Amino acid sequence: MYEASLKAAPACIEWAWSTDSGRFPVSTEKVRRNTFPVQTEIQDDLDSLVNSPSSFAATGGERGTIKPRGNFDAKEDAVALRKAIEGLGTKEKTLIDILTHRSSAQRQLICEAYQEATGRTLLEDLEGDTHGDFEDLLVALITPPAAFDCHEVMRAMKGVGTNDSILIEIFASRSNQQIKALSDVYLEETEKKLTLDLKTEVSGDFSTALLVLAEGKRDESTTADVEKAKEDAKTLYDAGEKKWGTDETKFIDILCHRSIPQLRQTLVEYKNISGKSLQQSIEGEMSGELEELLVAVVKCVKSVPAYFAECLYYSMKGGGTDESTLNRIMVSRSEIDLLDIRAEFKKLYSYSLHSAIESDCHGDYEKTLLKICGGDDES
């Protein structure tokens, strides 16, 4: 049963090892033991996919739910937050209303104003005055995006073993610019190069593919070369479906280096040659972390919002909630493409992301997530 679950669950679900029964996904406090249906084949209409917009090229603010506030005053917000924290009992509503209605850049200015006014960091006060999932979510909101990604990567590498699911989600879905930014933060905070530390944590073909992505050097061409796509599609077919055994290096080279438009065209040509989607071939030819990573790459090439909609669905499905994944996606995509993620969620699962959060979360944590979500798509 566990093996079936492993094969079907998306890589964005966080996992832990059980000493007696294999691997299962976990959240901070709850263990999820449900099985999963087969992986979603995202965006089957490959021909229309080639020219559709990509979140890899999205500019912050275009399709996000959180926008910069007009008539913004960082000092005024800092005073309001100070009163909410220092008064008799923390006024959670004030914390939620301010931190979910300011852009990340504005929240950084609030942090500076708060420290100037109090001599303490807002981070220290939030950690001392709030608790649990609510605290984690507020801390994520006041953390700059590159630092948040960096800290999640550091968390994935901390301790015995590596949380590969976090690494897969981040490096499959981030643009070159985002990967460079998180790598710069990593170097600043640890005085080490991220790729060198990753090399000590992962191994095999999975390591090879992850390290290529972590370099942040994917081709950024905005147009596709059809003939090159046909050539790459044939190379992939010859390296997998057509032969006994699989030449993983060809899949890694093409999927981790080519531009998004080029890969989208390659998906079309591959389907024409093999009669299967590339995702189906990868799932049939590979296993383990390499399969999870390359499937995640293919899904993100097709549609980053649909990929994250699926991750959010599984983070809330079954007998527990994977709050870490939920927080990471909701915060990191709130100014990029969360509106599109909401739309894809409704399209894939026939109910809204808003209603899923309402049914799965509670208290101030739920209220904060719903503010970030920004609306209900049920009607």
C-alpha positions in Angstrom: 0.0 0.0 0.0 2.8 2.4 0.9 4.6 1.8 -2.4 1.4 2.6 -4.3 1.1 5.8 -2.3 4.7 6.8 -3.0 4.3 6.3 -6.8 1.2 8.4 -7.0 1.7 11.3 -4.5 3.2 14.5 -6.0 6.7 15.4 -4.9 5.5 18.6 -3.2 4.1 16.6 -0.3 6.7 16.4 2.5 7.8 13.0 3.7 9.4 11.3 6.6 10.7 7.8 7.2 9.0 5.4 9.5 11.3 2.7 10.9 8.7 -0.1 10.5 6.4 0.7 7.6 8.2 2.7 5.0 7.8 6.3 4.0 4.7 8.5 4.6 4.0 12.2 4.3 4.0 14.4 7.4 3.2 17.9 8.6 4.6 19.6 11.6 2.3 17.8 14.0 0.2 15.4 12.1 0.9 12.2 10.1 -0.9 11.5 6.9 -1.5 7.9 6.1 -3.9 8.1 3.2 -3.3 6.6 -0.2 -3.5 8.8 -3.3 -5.0 8.4 -6.8 -2.8 8.4 -9.8 -0.9 11.6 -10.6 -2.7 14.2 -12.4 -1.8 14.6 -16.1 -1.8 18.4 -16.2 -2.7 20.4 -19.3 -3.4 17.7 -21.9 -4.1 20.2 -24.7 -0.4 20.4 -25.7 -1.0 22.3 -29.0 -2.6 25.3 -27.1 0.1 25.0 -24.4 3.0 26.1 -26.7 1.9 29.8 -26.9 0.2 30.1 -23.5 1.8 32.4 -20.8 4.2 30.9 -18.3 4.6 31.7 -14.6 8.3 31.4 -15.0 8.1 34.8 -16.8 5.5 36.3 -14.6 6.3 39.7 -12.9 5.3 40.0 -9.3 1.9 41.5 -8.9 0.4 40.5 -12.2 -1.6 37.5 -11.1 -1.1 37.6 -7.3 -3.8 38.0 -4.6 -1.7 40.4 -2.5 -1.0 43.8 -4.0 0.9 46.8 -2.7 -1.2 49.0 -0.5 -2.0 52.6 -1.6 -1.2 55.4 0.9 1.1 53.1 2.7 2.8 54.3 5.9 5.3 51.8 7.4 5.6 53.7 10.7 1.8 53.8 11.1 1.7 50.0 10.5 4.6 49.4 12.9 2.8 51.4 15.6 -0.4 49.4 15.1 1.5 46.1 15.2 3.3 47.2 18.4 0.0 48.0 20.1 -1.4 44.6 19.0 1.6 42.7 20.4 2.3 44.8 23.6 -1.3 45.2 24.7 -3.1 42.9 27.1 -3.4 39.8 24.9 -2.3 39.9 21.3 -4.8 41.3 18.9 -4.4 38.7 16.2 -6.9 40.5 13.9 -4.6 43.5 13.6 -1.6 41.2 12.8 -3.6 39.4 10.1 -5.1 42.5 8.5 -1.8 44.3 8.2 0.5 41.5 7.2 -1.9 40.0 4.5 -2.7 43.4 2.9 0.8 44.6 2.3 3.2 43.5 -0.4 6.4 41.7 0.7 8.5 44.9 -0.1 6.1 46.9 2.2 6.3 44.3 4.9 10.1 44.7 4.9 9.7 48.4 5.4 7.3 47.7 8.3 10.0 45.4 9.9 12.5 48.2 9.7 10.1 50.8 11.2 9.2 48.3 13.9 12.8 47.8 14.9 13.5 51.5 14.9 10.5 52.1 17.2 10.9 49.2 19.6 14.6 48.2 19.5 13.3 44.7 18.8 12.7 42.8 15.6 9.2 42.0 14.5 10.4 38.5 13.9 11.4 38.1 17.6 8.1 39.5 18.8 6.0 37.3 16.5 7.9 34.2 17.6 7.4 35.2 21.3 3.8 36.2 21.1 2.2 33.7 18.6 2.4 30.0 18.4 2.2 26.9 16.1 1.0 27.1 12.5 -0.2 30.7 12.9 3.3 31.8 14.0 4.9 29.9 11.2 2.6 31.6 8.6 3.2 35.1 10.0 7.0 34.5 10.1 6.8 33.4 6.4 4.9 36.6 5.5 7.6 38.9 7.0 10.5 36.9 5.4 11.8 38.2 2.1 10.9 35.8 -0.8 14.5 34.8 -1.5 15.3 34.3 2.2 12.1 32.2 2.6 13.0 29.9 -0.3 16.6 29.7 1.1 15.4 28.8 4.6 13.1 26.1 3.2 16.0 24.6 1.3 18.1 24.8 4.5 15.3 23.1 6.4 15.2 20.3 3.7 18.9 19.6 4.3 18.9 19.9 8.1 19.5 16.8 10.2 19.7 13.2 9.2 18.5 12.6 5.7 17.2 15.1 3.2 13.6 16.2 2.6 13.7 15.7 -1.1 10.1 16.9 -1.7 11.0 20.5 -0.7 14.0 20.5 -2.9 12.1 19.1 -5.9 9.2 21.6 -5.5 11.5 24.6 -5.2 14.0 23.8 -7.9 11.5 22.5 -10.4 9.3 25.6 -10.1 11.6 28.6 -9.7 13.0 30.8 -12.4 16.7 31.4 -12.9 16.4 34.8 -11.1 14.6 33.2 -8.1 17.2 30.4 -7.8 20.1 33.0 -8.1 18.4 35.1 -5.4 18.0 32.2 -2.9 21.6 31.0 -3.7 22.9 34.5 -2.9 21.0 34.5 0.5 22.4 31.0 1.2 26.0 32.2 0.5 25.4 35.3 2.7 24.0 33.4 5.6 26.2 30.3 5.6 29.4 31.5 3.7 29.0 28.3 1.6 28.0 27.7 -1.9 24.5 26.1 -2.1 25.4 23.7 -4.9 28.4 22.4 -3.0 26.3 21.7 0.1 23.6 20.1 -2.0 26.2 17.8 -3.5 26.9 16.3 -0.1 23.2 15.7 0.6 22.0 14.0 -2.5 23.4 11.4 -4.9 23.1 9.6 -8.1 21.1 10.8 -11.2 18.8 12.7 -8.8 21.8 14.7 -7.6 22.9 15.3 -11.2 19.5 16.7 -12.2 19.0 18.7 -9.0 22.4 20.3 -9.2 21.8 21.4 -12.8 18.6 23.1 -11.8 20.2 24.6 -8.7 22.8 26.4 -11.0 19.9 28.5 -12.3 21.2 28.4 -15.9 18.1 27.2 -17.8 18.0 28.7 -21.3 15.8 31.8 -21.3 14.9 31.9 -25.0 11.4 33.1 -25.6 10.7 31.2 -28.9 10.8 27.6 -29.8 12.8 25.9 -32.6 10.5 23.3 -34.0 13.2 21.2 -35.7 15.3 21.2 -32.5 12.2 20.1 -30.5 11.7 17.2 -33.0 15.3 16.2 -32.5 15.1 16.4 -28.7 11.8 14.4 -28.7 13.5 11.7 -30.8 16.5 11.7 -28.5 14.2 11.2 -25.5 12.2 8.5 -27.2 15.4 6.6 -28.2 16.7 7.0 -24.6 13.6 5.6 -23.0 10.6 4.0 -24.7 12.6 2.6 -27.6 15.3 0.8 -25.8 15.8 -1.7 -23.0 16.8 0.3 -20.0 16.8 4.1 -19.8 19.5 6.6 -20.5 18.6 9.1 -17.7 21.4 11.5 -18.7 19.5 12.4 -21.9 16.4 13.2 -20.0 18.3 15.3 -17.5 20.2 17.2 -20.1 17.1 18.2 -22.1 14.6 18.8 -19.3 17.0 20.8 -17.1 18.6 23.0 -19.7 16.1 23.8 -22.4 13.9 26.9 -22.2 10.3 26.7 -21.2 8.9 27.5 -24.8 11.4 24.9 -26.2 10.3 22.2 -23.8 6.6 22.9 -24.5 7.2 22.3 -28.2 9.2 19.2 -27.3 6.3 17.8 -25.4 4.1 18.2 -28.5 6.7 16.5 -30.7 7.2 13.7 -28.2 3.5 12.9 -28.1 3.5 12.8 -31.9 6.4 10.3 -32.0 5.6 8.0 -29.1 1.8 8.2 -28.8 2.4 8.8 -25.1 3.0 12.0 -23.1 6.5 12.5 -21.8 5.1 12.4 -18.2 3.7 9.0 -18.9 7.0 7.8 -20.3 9.0 9.1 -17.3 6.6 7.5 -14.9 7.0 4.2 -16.7 10.7 4.3 -17.2 12.0 5.7 -14.0 11.4 5.5 -10.2 12.3 7.3 -7.0 13.4 10.9 -6.5 14.7 11.3 -10.1 11.2 10.3 -11.4 9.6 12.7 -9.0 11.9 15.6 -10.0 11.5 15.1 -13.7 7.7 14.7 -13.5 7.6 18.0 -11.5 9.7 19.7 -14.1 7.4 18.5 -16.9 4.3 19.6 -14.9 5.8 23.1 -14.3 6.7 23.4 -18.0 3.1 22.7 -18.8 1.6 24.9 -16.0 3.2 26.1 -12.8 -0.3 27.1 -11.4 -1.7 23.7 -12.1 1.3 22.1 -10.5 0.8 24.1 -7.3 -2.9 23.5 -7.3 -2.2 19.8 -7.2 0.3 20.3 -4.4 -2.2 22.3 -2.4 -4.9 19.6 -3.0 -2.6 16.9 -1.6 -1.4 19.0 1.3 -5.0 19.1 2.6 -6.3 15.7 1.5 -6.9 12.9 3.9 -6.6 12.7 7.6 -4.1 15.5 8.3 -2.7 18.7 6.8 0.8 19.3 5.5 1.0 22.9 6.9 4.6 23.4 5.8 3.7 22.8 2.1 0.5 24.8 2.5 2.4 27.8 4.0 5.2 27.7 1.4 2.9 27.7 -1.6 0.4 30.2 -0.3 3.0 32.7 0.7 5.5 32.3 -2.1 2.9 32.5 -4.9 0.7 35.2 -3.2 2.3 38.0 -5.4 3.0 35.9 -8.5 0.2 33.6 -9.7 -2.1 32.7 -6.8 -5.2 33.8 -8.8 -4.2 31.3 -11.5 -3.6 28.6 -8.9 -7.1 29.2 -7.5 -8.5 28.9 -11.0 -6.6 25.7 -11.7 -7.6 24.2 -8.3 -11.3 24.8 -9.1 -10.9 23.3 -12.6 -9.1 20.2 -11.4 -11.1 19.4 -8.3 -14.5 21.1 -8.9 -14.4 23.1 -5.6 -12.6 26.2 -4.6 -9.2 26.5 -2.8 -11.0 28.8 -0.4 -13.5 26.1 0.6 -10.7 23.6 0.9 -8.9 25.8 3.4 -12.1 26.5 5.3 -12.8 22.7 5.7 -9.2 21.7 6.6 -7.8 24.5 8.8 -9.1 26.5 11.8 -8.6 29.5 14.0 -6.3 32.4 13.3 -4.3 30.2 11.0 -7.3 29.6 8.8 -8.2 33.3 8.8 -4.7 34.2 7.7 -4.7 31.7 4.9 -8.1 32.8 3.6 -6.9 36.5 3.5 -3.9 35.4 1.5 -6.2 33.3 -0.8 -8.1 36.5 -1.4 -11.5 35.1 -2.6 -13.8 32.2 -3.1 -14.3 30.8 -6.5 -17.3 28.6 -5.7 -19.9 30.8 -7.5 
